[in-house]
Amino acid sequence: MADAIGIVPKYLDQTGTEWRETAAGSRIALFAAMGIDASSDAASERALRALRLEERRELLAPVRVVELTDDTATRHLSVRLASPPNADAQWRLELILESGETGIAEGRWPRGRRAELAIPWPEYPALGYHRLRFHIDTQRRERVAEQMLIIVPSRCVTPRDLLGDARAFGLVANLYSVRSERNWGVGDFTDLDALVRWTGALGGAFVGVNPLHALANRGPDISPYSPVSRIFRNSVYLNVDTVPELRDAPNVAARLDHPELLAELEALREDPYVRYEQVMALKMPVLEALHSVFERRQAGSERAHAYDEFVRQEDPELTRFATFLAIAESVNSWSWRDWPAALQDATSETVKRFQREHAGRVDLHRWIQFELDRQLGLVAESARRSGLPIGLYQDLAIGTSPTGADTWSMPNLFVQRASVGSPPDPYSASGQNWGLPPIDPRALRRDCYRYFIRLVRSGFRHAGALRIDHVMGLFRLFWVPHGLTPADGAFVRYRADDLLGIVALESVRAGAFIVGEDLGTVEEGVRERLAEQAILGYRVVWFEPDPPARYPALALAAVTTHDLPTIRGVWTGADASHQALDDLAGEVDAVNLPGVGPDQHPSWMRKMSMTIEEMQSSDEVSKAVRCSGRGRK
């Protein structure tokens, strides 16, 4: 039963010396988390029979990922039936291409139990997401099934595709921590644009950022790696001063020059920590006023058409996300589990009525996402004009908040009674529980990987490179059942070939490459498989016994990460008591201390000590950057 579900029976620890077996109690708890009763041998047998019966009832698998090779392109289109008919049958196949074109083939299914039929086809489908609709009719009954057919390339885009044979360097910043003389107490997209232009002037190739995913921006849990949504972005990064509607709103512009507001902004800029809730308390009234201007004055304009197209492309997920935010504001809780019961179901009539009654508020949050996308797109354009061959290097977090918008709007995809974490290792003797609900691999496949596709596509938007946090999660994830410790957790497998194929397809479409963060307990063969897919590995100097000259060719090298001490922190010994742009500014404290509560260390809040303007005018900083890039040709 464990094999059928994907629970790994044992794994080799990070030291490579000890095999850790998955205890029976852990397996039973994980089965229960997935809604399967395996509390006894009899119950386990019943569950396995039900699983096999469910598989036999599938005429076609819901999704199939096929790599496009020279051999593939010359072969017939194949159809694999999970339960082929025992008698002769008439079949009809309809192929609906992503472009909307259709093709039809018909014939008779030969007698017997052969599960695959090769169908002559004039032209094999190109890379993309297509649909198969298959009808089969025996004398006893007619059956119809649909399948998403995903045709993928053999590998991702590589840095060489963008850079040729040149090596490259770039700056990596935690955007929220960036100081400037004009921002509102948190780094924003105008600050990111300044970093991009400065990096270009210094000969750099990219600017990396922390995950820009949407957060609640309040309370102690403001980690960019535990967002309310991994599809949409954090409104805190919006620069209200550059929203186009401000030109048509003199009253709002005057409000921005009010001495009281200017004093508050100065205090927020001087604060050594980001005060997310206070920043948003100042930004939201301005955004509300500007959205009202948009509603009144933009009808029929080019900007209105662009907004309508954005909503069309991003829905239905966009409206669900905006509805989540509107409800959270209305009931003053960012945990949907604390909402009234009728609002906890995203598909309920109560939620639909809320959408109608609060249509303006829902539209406000959609419009904010539209403006975030516009401003980030302008930064990407600025990167191209500044000569950065890669541009923005973005980050896709491994998980999402258990009480956020993604789990509320797509609850069937997530396992609510387990958390993602990591097993015990030399850096954490008891292991880690990250508090993030894992995605159910079977539910993800039943949904044709739609959520995963959206995540990767969103991460690539306006980017030349994308970091996938904990890339081993494409192969297996460490689950910790609720009520147990990380030492009692186990690895659960995912369909890695399918997920890697989708990553490659989105990489080719975006013209951007992938960096896989492969730190921690890595299964044998994973790094080799990633290299085959042209996914770069991650090499951190502190952890590497070999000199950089011996690093793999497909690797991004870094001195430290957001979970590790800064360079100065190590040199001064400050890390004993308690990153890239932080290192240039000479920061001592790490931005994040994993496993340490907000009462002990304010993770994800510490700002840089220097402003962008001070760094740009510093000969010492410029020299350090140029030294980092020495020998890149």
N, C-alpha and C positions, 0 to 999 in steps of 0.2 A: 504493500500500500504506500509506504514511504517513497519507493522508487517511482510509482505512478504519479504522485503529487509533486515530487522533486525535492524531498527532504534528503539532504546529504547525510549518509550514515556516519562518516567520520571525515576529519580534515587534518592536514598537517599544519602545526602552529607556525608562527612567524619565524621562530628560530630554525625551523626545518629539522628538528630533532625529535619531536613528540607528536604522535597521532592522538587526537582527541575524539572520542566516540560520542555520538548523540545518544543521550540516555532515553530509555523508553518513556519516562515521564515527560521529557521535553517534546518527543514526537507526538504524544497524545495531546499535550497542550497546544501544539502548533496545529494539529488537525482540528481541534476545537475552535481555534481562532479563525480557521477557514470554513467553519460551519460543518465540519465532518465529525461524526461520532466514531471514535476508534478506541473507546474506553475498555473494550474487551476484544478477545479474538473473534467472537461471533459478530460484534458490532463492526469490527474492521472488515470482516469478510463481506458483510452486507454492504458496507460503503464501497468496497472495491467492485462488487457486482453492479451496483448502481452506476458507478463511474464507467465501467465497460459498456453498460447498456446505453448510457448517454452518448458514448463515442460511436456505438453502432447505429444509433438513430440519426447521426449526422450523415447526410448524403454527400456533402462536400465540407471540408474544413472551412471555417469562417474566413480564413485568410491564408494566403500562400505567398511566400517571399522567394523569388527566383532571381538568381544572379545572371545577368546578361553577359554572355561570352560569345566568342565566334561560333562555338559549337551550338550554343543555345539558339542563336539567330538563324541557324540553318535547320534546326529541328522542327518537327511538328509541334503544335500547341498540344500539351497533354492535360488530360483531366483525370484526377485521382478521386475515386469514389471511396468513401469510408465504408459503405455498405452496398456493394454492387448487386444487381438483381441476379437471381438464379436462372431466369428464363430469358429468352430473346425479348428485347425491348426496343421501342422506337425512342430515339433521343434527339434533342434539339439544343444547340449551344448558341447563346448570344454573348458576344464580347462587346462591352461598352468601354471604349477608350476614354482616358482622362480628357481628351479633346472634345468628347461628345460623339465622335464617329462610332458607328456600330458595324458589326459583321456577324453573319449567321452561318452556321453549318448544321447539317442534319444527317442522320444515319441510323443504323440498327446496332444496338449493343449486342455483341456476340454472346451466345450461350456460355455459361460457366461463371466462375467466380473471379475472373481477372479484374483487378482493381484499377488499372490505368489504361487509358485509351489515347493513342496518338492521333490527332486530328490534323490533316493537311490544312495549312493556313497560308494565304497569299503572302503575308508579311508579318513577322513576329512583332509583338507590341514593343514600343520604345520604352525607355526608362520612364517610370511614373506609376501612378495609382490607377488601376483599371478595375473593371467589374466583370465577373462571369455570371451569367444566369443560365442554369442548366435544368432542362426538363427531361424527364425520362418516364416513359409510359409503357407499362406491361399491361396485359389483359386484365389484371386484377386491380391496379391502381396507378394514378399518376403522381409523381413526386417532383417538386421544384425546390431548387436550392440556389443561393447566391454566395459568391466568394469574392473577396477583394484580392486581386492579383497584383502584387507589388513587384515590379521589375527594377532591379537595383544594379549598380555598377560593382565591379570587383574590388574597388578600393576608394578611399576618400581622396580629396584634393590634398596635395602635399605642399610644404613650404617652397619646395623647388618650383612648383607650378607658378608661384607668385614671385619668387626671388631669384630664380635661376640658381647658379652655384654660390651666390653670396650668402654668407651668414648674416644674422641680424640680431639686434638687441632692441629692447624696449623698456618702458617704465610700467610698473604695476602699482595701482593706487586703490586704496579703500576710499571710494568717492565720498562717502558721508564724512570722512575725517579731514577732507581737504579744506584748508582755510583760504580765504581771499579777503580783499578789502571791501568787497561788494556783496557777498552772498548773505543769506539770512540765517547764518549759524550752522549750516550744513552744506557740504559740497553739492553743487548742482550741475546741470548739463552745460551751463556757460563756463563753469570752472573746468569741466572736462574738455571743452573746446580749447581753453587756454593751455591745458596740459598737452593736447594733441599738437597745437601749433608750436609750442616750445620743444616738444620731442622731435618734430620735423626739423626744426632749426638746428638741433644737436645731431642730426643724422640718424635718429632712431627709426624703427620700422613699425612699431605698434605701441599702443597704450592699453594696458589691461586694467580691468575693474572687477570689483567684487560683484556677486550676483545682484542684479538690479530688480529682483523680484518684489512683488507687492508685499508690504508689511502692514501691521496694524498701526505702527508708529506710536505706540503707547504701551505702558506697562513694562515689566522687567524683561520680557522675551522679545527682543527686537533684533534677533539674529537674522542676517540675510540668508542663512542656511536653514531657517525654519519659517518660510514665508507663508502667507495666507494663500498665495497663488504663485505657481512657477510659470504660468503663461503670461501674466500681465505684470506691469512695472509699478514701482513705488513712486507715488505722487510727491514725495518729499524732494525728489530730484528735479522737479519742474522749476524753472526760473520764471516767476510771474511777470518779471519786468520785460520779457520778450514775447509774451503772448500777443498775437496780432490784434486782438480786440481792444487792447489797451490804447491803441491809436484813436479809437472811436469812443473812448470813455474818459473824458477830461475829469469827471468827478472822481473816478477811481485813481487816475494819475495824481490828482491833488492829494488824495488820501495817502498815497505812498510817500509823499513829501511831508506829511504831518510830523511835527517835532516829537510827539509822543511815540509814534511808530518808529521813527529813526532812532530814538533812544533805546527802545526795546531791541531793535535789530543790532545795535552796537553792543548791547549787553550779551546777546546771544553769540555774536562773533567773538567776543572776548572770553566767553566761558570755555574752559579747557575740555568740556564734554559736550557732545551733541544732545540737545534737549528736544527730542523728536516731537513730543506732544505739544510743547510750546511753539515750535516752528510751525507745525500744521495748524495750530490755533490761529496763527497770523496769516498763513497762506490761504486757508479755505475760504474765509469771507471775501478775499480778493478774487479767487477763482469763481466763486458763486456769482459775483457781480459781473465778471467777464463772460461767464457762460450766459447770463441773461442778455448781454449785448449780442453775443453770437446768435441766440435764438431770435432776437428782434431784427437784426440787421443783415444777417448772412443768407437769408432765404434766396435761393436761386444763384448764389455766387459760386465762384470756383472753389472757395474753401468749403462751402456747404456741400457741394458735390463730392469733394475729397472726403469729407466726414461721412457722407452716406456710403461711399465706397468702402471706407474703413470699417464701418459697422457691418456692411454686407459680408466682407471677408472674415471678420472676426467672430461673428455670431454663429451659433447661439451662445458660445462660451462667454463672449463679452457681456451680453445682457445678463446672464446668470451671475457673473462676477460683480457687475454694477449693482444688481439687486441685492447680493450678499452685503455689499458695503452700505447700501441704503438701509437695510434691515438692522445691521450692526449699529448704525448711528441712531436709528429709531428706538431700539430697545437698550441702547448704551451697553452693549456687550459684544465682544469680538469672538466669543466662543458660541458657535451655533448650538452646542449642547445645552446651553443655559437659556436658550430662547423658548418661548411658548411652543408647545408640541406641534401645533399646526404649521409653524414657520420652520421647523426643523426639516421638513420634507420639501425639497426644492421644486418638486412637481405638483405640490398640493394646490387646491383651489384657493386656499388662503394666501399663498405666495403669489399666485396669479392676480388676485384681487389687490394685494399690496403693490404689485408692479403698476397696475392701472391707477391706483389712488396716489402713488408717489412717482408718477412717470417723469416729472421734472427732475427729481433727485436722482433717479436711475440714469436719466440722460446726462446729468452733470458728470457722473462718474465715467460714463462712456466717453464723453467729450474730453475729460482729463486724460484718459488713455490715448485718445487721438492726438492731443497736443504733446504728450510725452513722446509718442512715436515720431511726431514731426521734429521736435527738438533734437532727439537722438539721431534722426536721419541727417539733420544739418551738421551735427558733429562728425558723422561719417563722411559727409561731403568735404568738410574742412580737413579731415585727415588725408583725403585724396589730393586736395589742393596743396597741402603742406608736404607732399612727397612721401607719405608713409605707405609703403607697398602693401602692408598688412592692414593697417588701420586699427579698428577697435578689436580687442581681445576680450570677449565676454565670458561669463561663467554661469554654468547650469548646476544648481544645487542638487544634492542627491535625494532630497525629500521635501515634504510640505507639512505644514502644521496640522495636527490632528483635529483642530477646531476651526480651520480656515475655509476659504471659498472653494478650493478644489475638492476637499473631502465632503463639503456640504452639497455641492452640485453634482458630484460623481461618486456617491457613497459606495456603490457596488464594486468599484475598482479597488478600494482600499480595505485592508484587513485591520479592523478597529481594535482587536484584542491582542495585538502584538506591536512591537516597536523595532525599528532598525537600529543596529548598533554595531559593535565590533567585539571580537573575542578577546580574552585575556592575552596580553603580550608583554614584552619587556618594558614598554612605556606605560602600560596600565594593567597592573597585576590582576585586577578584578574585572577587566573588560569595561565596555562603555555601552550605555543605553542612551540613544540620541533622542528618544521621545517622538520619533517620526513614524507614522503608520506605513508599513510596506504596501506596495502594490501587489495584488493577487495576480500571479502570472497567468492563471487560467482565465480570469476575468479580463485581463488586458488583451489576451488573444481573442476571446469572444467578441470584444469590442473592436477587433481588427487593428489594434495598436493605435487607435486614433489619438488618445491622450499623449502617448509617447511621441507621435509624429508632431503634435502641436508643441510639445516642450522643446524638441530639437529645432523645429522651424522658428519658434520664437527666440531661442538662443542665438540662432544664426542671423536674425534680422539686424541689418546695419553693422554686421561684424565681418572681419576677415579671418578670425579664428575664434574657436569656442573651446573652453575648458569644460570637461565633464567631470564633476566632482565624484570621487570614489568610482572610477570607471569600471572597477571589478563588479559593480552592481549590475552590469549588463550580462554577467555570467551567473553570479549568485550573490545573494545578500544575506547578512547575518541577522536573523530574527530573534528577538527576545520576547517570549510569551509574557503577557501581563501577569504579575504575581511571582515571577521568577527573576533570578539575577542573570546578568550577562554570561556568567559562567555556565548557566543552564541553557543558553541559546543554541541555535543550530543554523547552518547555512541552508538556504532554499534556492533551487536553481531556476533560472529564466532561460528563454529560448534565445541564446546569445547570437546565433547565426542570423536569425530574423532581425533582432535589434541592431546588430552591426550593419546589416544590409540597409536598413532604413537610415541609419546615421550616414552611411556612404552616399545614399541617394540625396539626402538633404545637403550634405557637404558639397556635392557636385553642383546642385542647383544654386547654392549660395556662393559658389566659388571661394570657399573658405575651408581651412583645415581644422583638425581636431587635436586637442591635447588631452590625453587621458590621465587624470590624477591617480597614479597606481601605487600609492603608499599604503603600508599596512600589510595584512596577511593576504598574499597574492597566490592564488592557486597555480600549480605548475602548468605551463603551457599558455597561460593567459597573455603574458607579455609577448610571446611569439605570435599568438593569434592577432593581437592588436597591431603588431608590426606588419603582418601580412595585409591588414586592412589599411595600412599607412596612417595609423593613429599614433601620434607622438607620445612617448612616455614622459614622466616627470622626474627630474633628477635634482635632489636637494643636497647641497654641498655637505651639510652637517651629517647626512646619512651615508654618503658614498665613500667606500674605502679606496676606490680607484681615482686617479687624476682625471680631469675633464677630457683629456685627449682620448680616453678609453670609454667615454660615454657612447651610447648608441647614436648612430647618425640621426635617427628619428627621435629626438629628445629636446625638451625645453629645460634648460638648466636654471636653477634659482638658488639663492643663498639661503633663503628662509621662506616660511609661509605664514598665513594668518594665525595658525595654531602654534607657532614656534616663537622663541625670543627674537628680537631684532639683533642686528649685528652688534650694535653698541651695547645692548643688554647683555650679550655674551661676553664681550670684551671687558666690561666693567664689573661683571659678576652679578648684575641686577636680576638676571633670570633665575638665580638660585633662590631668591626670596619670592619671589612671586611664582616696511618690509620692502618692498623695494623702494618706493617713494619715501616711506618712513625712514629707511636707512639713509637716504640722501639728506634728510632733515635731521639726522642724528637722534632719532627717537630711542628711548630706553625701554619703555613699557610695551608689551605686546598688546595688540588690539583685542585678542581673545585668549582666555585661559580655559580650555575645555574642562568641563566638570566642576568649575568653580562658580558659585552662585553670585548674583549681582550685589549682594551685601558684602562680598569679599573683593570682587573685582568688577568694575563696570565694563564688561565686554561689549564690543561693537559701539562704544560711545566716545572713546578717547580720540581727540583731534590731534592733528599734527601741530608741532610747536611753531613752525614757520608757515607764512602765507605763500601762495603761489608767486606773488610779486617778489617776495624776499628771496625765494629760491631762484627765480629767473635772473635776479641781479647779483647772485652770489657766484663769484669766480670759483670758489671751492666746490660748490655743487656742480657747476658746469664741467669742471675738470674731472670730477668723479664720474659723471655720466660719460664723458668722452673716453675715459680710461676703460669703462665697462664695454664700450663698443670697439675698442682697439682690436685689430686683427679680424674684424668681421668679414672682410672681403675675401 
